[in-house]
Amino acid sequence: MTDKNASPWTLAHRAGRMNPSIIREILKVTEQPGVLSMAGGLPSPDTFPIEAMREASAKVLADSPREALQYAASEGYGPLREWVAATLNAQGQQVSADRVLITTGSQQALDLIAKVLVDAGAPVAVETPTYLGALQAFAPFEPLFTSVASDDQGPLPDAISALPHDAPGTRFLYVLPNFQNPTGRVMGEARRQAVVAAAQAARVPLVEDNPYGDLWFDQAPAAPLAARWPEGTVYMGSFSKVLAPGLRLGYVVAPAALTPKLLQAKQAADLHTPSFNQRMVYEVIRNGFLDQHIPTIRARYKTQRDTMAQALTEHMPAGTEWAAPQGGMFFWLRLPAGCNAMAQLPKAVAAGVAFVPGEPFYAHAPDIRTMRLSFVTLTPDEIRYAVATLGSVLKKHLQEDLAEATP
């Protein structure tokens, strides 16, 4: 007899590779009253240019309401694409507007790249550790992830050189050279040259993700990898960290060989990124607004970075390792031997603070002692209190764990 309550749906095989983001799950917990969150990779809402957006919205609706509210070209709003190309060219790239595809956030760019380049069983190389959202975007297409050995400047050139032997047919290496999520590390000039040289020799294309490159504190990062190997690099950028993430506006710049297929994937996904959002953002940025706005974000985040660095020095257990990031939004910590960051999370939340364990950022062999702390959404006083609370929790439970382990 047929069970009428049984589900008639059969999930695709790839659906089994879709997993919830631990960060999004943690954010649900941090919505509880009284929890100070150092977990989310959210920009500070105090940096959102609300008045500029309000004025731009009114102008777009006054000057071109029908066009802004209508279907539009899948490639994106022409003047915005031209602005992106001109900005990247000023940073050392050689980009024409016809190679710029506006996406619904750079997260969509990751999805489109995977759709176009990844087959089931194909090797995809990633840093150790790497951005969790990229692992989630790539995983449904069933790649074989290859973790490239990395240090405090990113992937090691020798490990890239070994890819033809270790992972023949690698489709691309995904890399974040500027203030990486989660580690905050930045790739120096010599390392960039070596990475590109190794990738070229190994014939491993690069997918360069750069959401944080404008958020430097003392010194701008070196020229992008895409400026050194344009025909072998797909470059991604975003307006989320310098304007507002709720706009869901990013872009991807690809070599001519890939651009048509990325466009076709975009058309199949959502036809186009919202026209109104694109026009509004262009209205805000077209006359140099970001030249004045981004330095205010840098100054704010630098103060918060310095506050967290001092608090960590004062409150973390002996043996904890970290380095103060030179830009971006994150500290990456490695706890003392015997500490499991994931196991400490519920204890920290119970004490009123939250962080992200480092384990989900690894494609293989996670380091269970690692954690990520965001410093940009809390005030300096909140940072001091949150780090002091976290340090107290870690010290207490580390002592308990060591006591239990002692015969």
N, C-alpha and C positions, 0 to 999 in steps of 0.2 A: 504494500500500500504506500502511495506517495505521501510524503510529509509536506503538507501545504505551507508549513512555516520554514521549510528548508530554503536556503538562498539559491536562486537560480543562476547566480553570477559566477563565472569562472575567471579568476584573475590571470592576467598575463604573467609570464615567468618573470619579467623584469620588475613587476610590482613587489616581488619578494625581496628585491635589493633596495627598496625604498624604506628608509628608516627615519624616525623623527629626529629632529635636531636637538641634541642635549641642551644647547643654549636656549632654544625656544622653550623647552620644558622647564629649564631653570628660571626663565623669565616669568613664567606663570607663578612660580613660588615667590619670586621677589615682589609680586604685586600685593602680597600680604602686608598689612599695616606694620610698620616698624622695622622692615628689612631694608638695610642699606646694601645696594647691589653694586658689586664690582665685576659683575658677570657679563652683561650684554655689551656687544660691540656697537653701541648706539652713540652717535654724535650728541653733543650737548644741545638740548633744545634752546638754550639761551643764545646759541649762535645762529639760529634761524633768522633770516632777514625778512621778518614778517611784514613790515611796512613796505619794503621794496616789492614784495610779492603782491601785496594788496594793490599797490599802484599799478603794477604790471598787469594784473588781472583785469583791472578796470580799463586800462588802455587797450588790451587785446579785445575785450568784449565791445569796446567802442569803435575800434578801427577795423577789425576783421572778424566779427562774431560768427558769420556763416562759415567761413573757412576754418576757424578754430574749432567749431563744433561738428564739422563734417568729417567723413572718412578722408584719409590722406595717403600720400605715397609711403610705401613700406620702407623705403630707404631712410625716411626722416625729413624733417623740415629743412629745406635747402639752406637758408641763412645760418641755421644752427650748425649744420654739417660743415659749412664754410668756416664758421668760427672755430670749430674743433680742429680742422685742418690747419688753419693759420696759427693757432696756439701751439699745436704740436710741432709745427715747422720752426717756430721761435725757440723751441726747446731742443732743436737739433735733428728732428726727423725730417723726412721728405715725403709728405703726405698730400694727396689731392683729395678734394671733397668727395669725389666719386668712389673713394675707397672707405669712406666713413659710413657706418650703419648705426643709426640711433636705436638703442635697445631699451626695453622696459627694465631698467636697472642692469648693472653689470652681471647680476646673477643670471639674467636671461642670456647674456652673451656666453656664459659658461655652458648653458644648456644647448645653445645653437652650435657651438664649437664641437661639443660631444656628438650631437646628432650627425654632423657632417664628417667627422674624422674618426669616430670610434666604432669598431665592430666588436661583436662578442669575441672574447679571447685575445683581443689586440692589446699589446702592452702600452700602458700610459705611465710616464714617469712623473713623480712628484717629489718635492722637498721633504726633508725629515726635521720637524713636523711640517704640516701644510694647512692651508685654509680648509676648515671643515665643510664649508658650503660648496667648495669645489669637489670634494670627495662625494658629497651627496648628489651634485649635479651630474657627475660622470658615472656613478655607480650603476644606475638603471640600464646603461648601455653595455654593461658586462665586460669592462676592460679587465685586464690583469694588471693591477697596480704594482709598480716598481718603485720602491723607496730609494731615493738617491742620497747617499751619505752627505751630511751637511755639517757645517760649523757655524760660528757666530757671524759669518758673512754669507751664508747660504750654501747652495750645492757645491760640492768639491769637483773641480774640473776633471780629476782622474776618474771619479765615479761616473761622470758623463761620458768620458772616453770609453769606459767599459760597457756602456749600454749595448753596442752592437753584439757583444759576446754574451752579456748577462740577460738581455731582453731584446733579442733581434726583432726588428720590425717596429720598434717603439714609435708610436704615432706622434707624440710630442712630449716635451718636458714642460710642466706647468710651474711657473716661478713668480714670486713676488719680490722684486729686488728692493723695494722701498718700504721700510718700517713694517715688515711682514706681520701678517696676522697668522699665527698667534704670538710669535717670538719678539716682535718689534725690531728685529735685526735689519741692517741696511747693507747692501752690497757695495763695496768700494770700487773705485775705478779699475784697479788692477784685476780684481776678481771678475768684474764685468767683461773685461777683455778676454780673460782666460775662459770664462764660461761660454762666451760666443765662439771663440776659437775651437773649443772642445766640441761644442754642438755642431758646428759646421763640419769639422773633420769626421764626426760620427754620423752625420746626416740625420740629426735629430732636431726637428723644428721646435721652436719655442712658443709658448703661450705666456705672454707677459701681462700680469695683472697689476694695475697701478692705482688703487683707490686712495692711497694715503700719501702719494708723492708730494703733494703741496703742503702737507702738514709737518714740515721740518722746523726745528727750533733754532738752530744756530747756523747751519750750512745746508744749502740745497744739495740734494743727491746728484750723483753723476748722470750723464746722458743715458737715456733708455737703451735697453738691449736692442730694441727695434730700430734705433738710429744706426746701429752697427751691422745689422743683418736684416734689412727690411723685407727681402724676399723670403726669408725663413722664419719670420716672427709675426704672430698675431698679437696685437696690442689692445688692451682693454682699459677703459677709464670710466669714471663715474662722477656725477654731480651730487651724490648722496652725502659725502663727507664735507663738502664745501658750501652747499646750499641747504638741502633738506632731503632726507631719505624717502619721505612720503610721496615725493614727486615721481619716484621710480624712473629715474632717467640716467642712462648710461650710454656707452658707445663702444664699438669695436672697429678696429682698423685692420684690414687683412690684405695680404698680397692679392694681386689680380686673379691668380689661379683659384682662390677660395671665395672671393667676394660674391659671385653669382649664386653659389650654393648656400652660403650663409643667408643671402637675401631670400632665397626660396624657402629655407627653413623658417625664417622670420614670418614670411607670408602665411605659411601653414600654421604657425603658432598663434598669432594674434593680429594678423593683417598689418598693423602698425602700432607704434607707441603713441599714446594719447596726444592728439594734435594740440589741444589746448595747453597741456603742460609744456610741450616743446616751445610753443610760441611765447608763453609766459616767461620761461627761463631765458630765452633769447632776449626778450625785452629787458630783463634784469641785467644781463651780463654784457650786452653788446657795446656799451660805452665805457668799459673798464671797471665795472663795479667790483669784480673779484680782486683787482689790484689793491683796493682799499679794504675789502672785507676779509680776505684770507689772513692778512697779518694780524687782525684782531683775534682770529681763532688760534693762530700760533701762539700769541702772547698768553692767552687764557690757558691753553693746554700745557704750555711750558711751566707755568706757575703750578698747575695741578701735578705735573710730572715731578717737579722738584719737591712738592709736599709729600707725595707718595714715596719718593726715594728716601727722604729723611725719616719718614715713619717706618719704612721697612727696616732701615738701619737700627732704629730704636727698639723695634718690637718683634722681629722675626726670630725664631729659634736659631741657636748657633748651628752652623753648618748649612743654612739655607743659602742658595746661590741665585744671583740675579745681576743684571746689568741695566743701568738706566738707559732707556731708549732715546735716540736722538731725534725722534719725531714719531708721528702716529698717535696711537691711543692705548697701547698695552705694555704692561710689564709681564715678563715670563719668568716664573720662579721654579727652582728645583729644590724640593724639600730635603731635609736630612735623610740619611739612610734609615730604612725601616718605616718611613712615612708613606702612606697611600693617600693621594689627594682625593680620589673619589670617595674613599671611606670617611674622609674628614668633612665632606660637603654637608651632609645632614646635621652634623654637630655644629658647624658654622652657622647654618641657617637657623638652627634652634637658638643660637646666641644672637641672631639678628643681622648677620652678614652673609653675603653670597659671593661666590667666585665660580669660574669654570675650570673643572679638572682638565688636565692636558691630554688625557688618554684618547679622546675622540679625534684629536688632530693628527693622529698617526695612521698611515695606511697599513703599517705592519709594526709589530714589536713595540707597543707603546711604552713610554717611560711613565710609570704610574706615580712617580714622585713629582711630576710637573703640574703647574697650574697657571692660568692666565688671569691677570687682574686688569680691569679697565679703570682709568683714572679720570675720564673726561666728563662724567655725568654727576659727580659728587662735588660739593664745595670743599675747599681746603679743610675746614673744620670736620666735615663729614668723612673725608679721607683719613684724617688723623684718628678719628674715633673708630672707623671701620677697620683700619689696619691694626690698631691696638687690640681691638676685639678679636680679630682673626689670629693675631700672634698669641694671645692668651689661650684661645681654643687649641691651637696647634701645640703649644708648649705643654698644656695640661694632658692632652691625649697622647702626645709623644711619650711623655713620662709614664703614663699608664700602659701604653703598648710595650715599652721597654721593660717595665716591671713584670708584665705578664710573660714576656719572653725569657726572663731570667729564671733559671731553675732554682 
